[in-house]
Amino acid sequence: MLELTFISAVTQVKHNPEDRTGKGQTGRPRKTFLREDRLLLSNRKLNSSQILKQWTLTSNVSVCSRTVRGRLLEIGLRGFKARPKPLLTGFQRKRQLTWAREHSLWTIKDWEKVIFIDESQFCISGNQSSVYVRRRTHEEFSPQCLKHTVKYLTKVMVGGCMSSHGVGRLHIVSGTVKDMDYNETLQNKLLPTARGLFGNQSWIFQDDNAPCHRSKVLQNWLKDHTVNIMNCYPTAFGVVRRILNHVQVMWTTPEQVPPSPNYLNRPTRGCLSYR
């Protein structure tokens, strides 16, 4: 009889939702109000303990850090690692916007003529990022659960290029890149690659706006070889690379491939094993 009464009551509430309106909520009232919750959005870099301290000083709110974390989740604020981005001045942002507007009307065919070049440094002494392992409590120093490190990292600077017609071969950069070294690289690597990718078609050259790419020697070389240059405004180093970040995406492919086993004695061969 009790079962039938309970089922009847549940069915009645389900079919008559207006019966549930007007009834107050149970439980203790919230200790924070809209004013305190607004503080969560004032500074995104504060942790829960710092926010709790700020609440205590400004509103005399007595809660625990767990309550703060709950409020953060309520408004959809989860913890993430901040993305790095170059600090730009107002002048650089204005020039950046001008550049974007100038190229906003480019068609797909216009972009297909562009060849992008970039350099990137690879650490071939193994994975230096955080490594997560599955282990038991007592296996902290077990060989299969360790991340092996070396004192001096083996790094190689590699240059490459890409376009809609394909990618060029990797070029190992030795030492510091100066303007004459860069000219030699363009002469011996870029021009043959561009002829192989575009044939007799016209193409446009786009670099990453590094300081050595803006030298007068390089500008004269580009004019002498009648190379069409994509307008690249002066700004912080690497900004153009991040605007056209498909070049950065291309570098993620070799970074995800494990290095050659002989990288310690033959760094160049280890880097070339990425191809």
C-alpha positions in Angstrom: 0.0 0.0 0.0 2.9 2.3 0.9 4.5 1.5 -2.4 1.4 2.5 -4.4 1.1 5.7 -2.4 4.7 6.7 -3.2 4.4 5.9 -6.9 1.1 7.8 -7.1 2.8 10.9 -5.5 5.7 10.8 -7.9 3.5 10.4 -10.9 1.3 13.3 -9.8 4.4 15.6 -9.4 5.7 14.5 -12.8 2.4 15.3 -14.6 1.7 18.5 -12.6 5.0 20.5 -12.5 3.1 23.6 -11.2 2.7 21.8 -7.9 6.5 22.2 -7.4 6.6 25.9 -7.9 6.6 28.4 -4.9 8.4 26.0 -2.6 11.6 27.4 -1.1 14.9 25.7 -1.5 16.4 23.7 1.3 19.9 23.9 2.6 21.9 26.7 4.1 22.1 30.1 2.2 25.1 31.0 0.1 27.9 32.8 2.0 29.0 34.7 -1.1 26.9 37.1 -3.2 27.2 38.7 -6.6 29.8 41.3 -5.4 32.1 38.5 -4.2 31.5 36.4 -7.4 32.6 39.4 -9.5 36.0 39.3 -8.0 36.5 35.9 -9.6 36.7 37.7 -13.0 38.9 40.6 -11.9 42.2 38.7 -12.1 42.4 35.4 -13.9 45.8 34.6 -12.6 44.9 34.2 -8.9 44.7 30.8 -7.4 41.9 29.7 -5.0 44.0 30.7 -1.9 44.7 34.2 -3.2 41.0 34.7 -4.1 40.0 33.5 -0.6 42.4 36.0 0.9 41.0 38.8 -1.3 37.4 37.9 -0.3 38.4 38.0 3.4 40.0 41.4 3.2 37.3 43.1 1.1 34.0 41.5 2.2 34.9 39.6 5.4 33.7 36.4 3.9 34.5 33.2 5.9 34.6 30.3 3.5 37.2 27.6 2.6 39.2 27.3 -0.6 37.0 24.5 -1.7 34.1 26.9 -1.9 36.2 29.2 -4.1 36.9 26.4 -6.5 33.3 25.5 -6.6 32.3 29.1 -7.5 35.0 29.1 -10.2 33.5 26.0 -11.7 30.0 27.4 -11.5 30.9 30.2 -13.9 32.9 28.0 -16.2 36.4 29.0 -15.1 38.7 26.0 -15.3 42.5 26.0 -14.9 44.7 26.0 -18.0 48.3 26.9 -18.7 48.5 30.4 -20.2 49.5 30.5 -23.8 52.6 32.5 -24.5 52.3 35.4 -26.9 54.7 38.3 -27.8 54.0 41.6 -26.0 53.0 44.2 -28.7 53.0 47.9 -28.4 50.0 50.0 -29.7 52.0 50.9 -32.8 52.7 47.3 -33.6 49.1 46.3 -33.2 48.0 49.1 -35.5 50.5 47.9 -38.2 49.4 44.3 -37.6 45.8 45.3 -38.3 46.8 47.2 -41.4 48.6 44.2 -42.7 45.6 42.0 -42.1 43.3 44.3 -43.9 45.6 44.6 -46.9 45.6 40.8 -47.3 41.9 40.2 -46.4 40.9 40.3 -50.0 43.5 37.8 -51.2 42.0 34.8 -53.0 43.1 31.2 -52.6 45.1 31.5 -55.9 47.0 34.5 -54.4 48.0 32.5 -51.3 48.9 29.5 -53.4 51.8 31.6 -54.9 53.4 32.2 -51.5 56.3 30.1 -50.2 56.8 30.3 -46.4 60.2 29.7 -44.8 61.0 29.2 -41.1 63.6 27.9 -38.8 63.1 25.9 -35.6 65.4 24.4 -33.0 65.0 20.8 -32.1 66.3 19.1 -28.9 67.3 15.6 -30.0 68.5 14.5 -26.5 65.1 12.9 -25.8 61.8 14.3 -24.6 62.4 17.2 -22.3 58.7 17.9 -21.6 56.7 16.5 -18.7 56.3 12.7 -18.9 53.5 10.9 -17.2 53.8 7.2 -16.2 51.6 4.6 -14.7 53.2 3.1 -11.6 52.6 1.8 -8.2 53.5 3.7 -5.0 56.8 1.8 -4.5 57.9 2.0 -8.1 59.1 5.7 -7.9 62.7 4.8 -9.0 61.9 1.8 -11.1 63.9 2.0 -14.4 60.7 1.8 -16.6 59.2 4.7 -14.6 62.0 7.2 -14.9 62.6 10.0 -17.3 66.3 9.9 -18.2 68.1 13.3 -18.6 71.5 14.4 -19.8 73.5 17.4 -18.5 74.1 19.0 -21.9 71.2 19.0 -24.3 72.0 18.3 -28.0 70.1 20.8 -30.1 70.0 21.4 -33.9 68.7 24.3 -35.8 66.7 23.3 -38.9 65.3 25.4 -41.7 62.6 24.5 -44.1 59.9 25.9 -46.3 56.3 25.1 -47.4 53.8 26.1 -50.0 50.5 24.9 -51.5 52.7 22.9 -54.0 54.5 21.0 -51.3 57.4 21.3 -48.8 61.1 21.7 -49.3 63.9 19.6 -47.9 65.3 20.4 -44.4 68.4 22.4 -44.1 70.7 22.1 -41.1 71.8 25.5 -39.8 75.3 25.7 -38.3 76.0 28.3 -35.7 74.5 31.8 -35.6 72.7 32.8 -38.7 74.2 36.0 -40.2 73.0 38.0 -43.2 75.7 36.5 -45.6 74.9 32.9 -44.3 71.2 33.5 -44.9 71.9 34.8 -48.5 73.9 31.7 -49.2 71.1 29.5 -47.9 68.5 31.3 -50.2 70.9 31.0 -53.1 71.6 27.3 -52.7 68.4 26.0 -51.1 65.5 28.3 -51.7 65.9 29.1 -55.4 66.2 25.4 -56.4 63.3 24.4 -54.2 61.1 27.2 -55.6 61.9 26.1 -59.2 61.0 22.5 -58.2 57.7 23.5 -56.6 56.5 26.3 -58.9 58.4 25.6 -62.2 58.1 28.7 -64.4 55.2 30.2 -62.4 55.7 33.3 -60.4 55.9 32.9 -56.6 56.1 35.2 -53.5 58.6 35.0 -50.8 57.5 35.2 -47.1 59.9 34.9 -44.1 59.4 35.1 -40.3 60.7 38.7 -40.0 63.9 37.8 -38.1 66.5 40.6 -37.8 69.0 39.0 -40.2 66.2 38.8 -42.8 65.8 42.6 -42.9 69.5 43.5 -43.7 70.3 45.7 -46.7 72.5 42.9 -48.1 69.5 40.6 -48.2 67.2 43.2 -49.7 69.7 43.9 -52.5 70.0 40.2 -53.1 66.3 39.8 -53.4 66.1 42.7 -55.9 69.0 41.3 -58.0 67.2 38.0 -58.3 63.8 39.6 -58.9 62.2 37.7 -56.0 58.7 38.9 -55.2 58.4 39.7 -51.5 55.2 39.5 -49.4 54.7 42.8 -47.5 56.0 42.1 -44.0 55.6 45.0 -41.6 58.3 45.7 -38.9 57.1 44.2 -35.6 58.3 42.0 -32.7 60.3 39.0 -33.9 58.1 35.9 -34.4 54.7 37.7 -34.6 54.3 37.0 -38.3 55.1 33.4 -37.6 52.3 33.2 -35.1 49.9 35.0 -37.4 50.5 32.5 -40.1 50.8 29.7 -37.6 50.4 26.9 -40.1 54.2 27.1 -40.4 54.3 26.2 -36.6 51.9 23.4 -37.2 54.3 21.9 -39.8 57.1 21.8 -37.2 55.0 19.7 -34.8 55.4 16.7 -37.1 59.1 16.2 -36.6 58.8 17.1 -32.9 56.5 14.1 -32.4 58.8 11.6 -34.0 61.4 10.0 -31.7 65.0 10.8 -32.4 67.6 8.5 -33.8 69.3 6.2 -31.3 72.7 7.6 -32.2 71.8 11.2 -31.5 74.6 11.7 -29.0 77.4 11.0 -31.5 75.7 12.1 -34.7 73.3 15.0 -34.0 72.8 15.8 -37.7 71.9 12.2 -38.6 69.5 12.2 -35.6 67.8 15.3 -36.8 67.6 14.1 -40.4 65.8 11.0 -39.1 62.7 13.2 -38.6 62.1 13.5 -42.3 
